[in-house]
Amino acid sequence: MLIPCIDLQGGQAVQLVHGRKRELAVADVVGLLKKFKKYPWLHIIDLDAAMGKGQNHELTRELCASARKDFGMKVRVGGGIRTVSRAEEIVGWGASQVIVGSAAFRRGKVNSGFLRRLARKLRQQQIIIALDTARRRITIHGWRKRLALQAEKVMTQLEPFCAGFLCTDVDREGTMAGANLKWFRRLRHATSHTIIAAGGIKTRREIAALEKMGMDAAVGMAMYKNRLR
């Protein structure tokens, strides 16, 4: 399944290369919902909140409400969700799932305490854990800090707390260089949980290959540039 992405920065929908260099920006963010309305799921990521450089709360809430009520889409929201109360608030906006990344780790290890507290307030099915990887290591805080951990080594430990994993190949994010199918296949062997693959995806053939592995594909740059056929 293809899942379109809306990454928010400064009130605009943007696409970044490697999470750093801005490649494009769309001012009419709400208008993107019409472009993506045929898809059952939508990802909304608040990049400003993820990087600790502000937030796009009002816009995120508006997108959640409109996607659900006007277009019948389910929404996953991520970016800067570092407290249980924040996760609860976003679910209250109508998000079907929240994506937790940085908060799932503390001092270079899995933050089991936070995840247990989160699991007491939300259902397991409402939680997705982001395992974004740069140079084969998990990266957090808006992809600015790299841990010594490998995604495939912590999945089993994280499984009790979530419904699945969002796995972004940061080395290819925004490049349209093609999905690293070998890496995604290794992740697939590490867990039976849902995996949403992201990073570098540029063709329908890659999406089909990921689907054959049992993975969804979160796609940004290729959709904004109308490269998918």
KAFENLIN-V997220 format. One record per helix or strand of 3 or more residues. SS is the DSSP state (H for helix, E for strand). FROM is the first residue (numbers start at 1). TO is the last residue. If there is no record, write none. Layout:
# KAFENLIN-V997220
SS/FROM/TO, SS/FROM/TO
This chain:
# KAFENLIN-V997220
E/2/9, E/12/17, E/21/26, H/32/36, E/41/46, H/47/51, H/57/71, E/74/78, H/84/92, E/97/100, H/102/104, H/112/121, H/124/126, E/127/130, E/137/140, H/151/161, E/164/169, H/181/190, E/194/198, H/204/213, E/215/219, H/221/224
